[in-house]
Amino acid sequence: MQIVRRCDKHRFVVLPKRWIVERTLGWISHHRRLARDYERHIPTAAAFVRLAMIRIMLRRQARYST
């Protein structure tokens, strides 16, 4: 974990990488199974995250291809 020092010149600045991570976690949280930690094993949980991201990417590709 990294502690980010704030700049005194500006009041509020959105960090670009943090925004991407927060947006992606928001998309993943729309999938009901990933909202809670139901899985016993880490590889199973990772597989469901992958499936969720594949679904998100396929829906986005289908939206732009029509």
Buried (B, 14 or more C-beta within 10 A) or exposed (E): EEEEEEEEEEEEEEEEEEEEEEEEEEBBEEBEEBEEEEBEEEEEBEEBBEEBBEEBEEEEEEEEEE
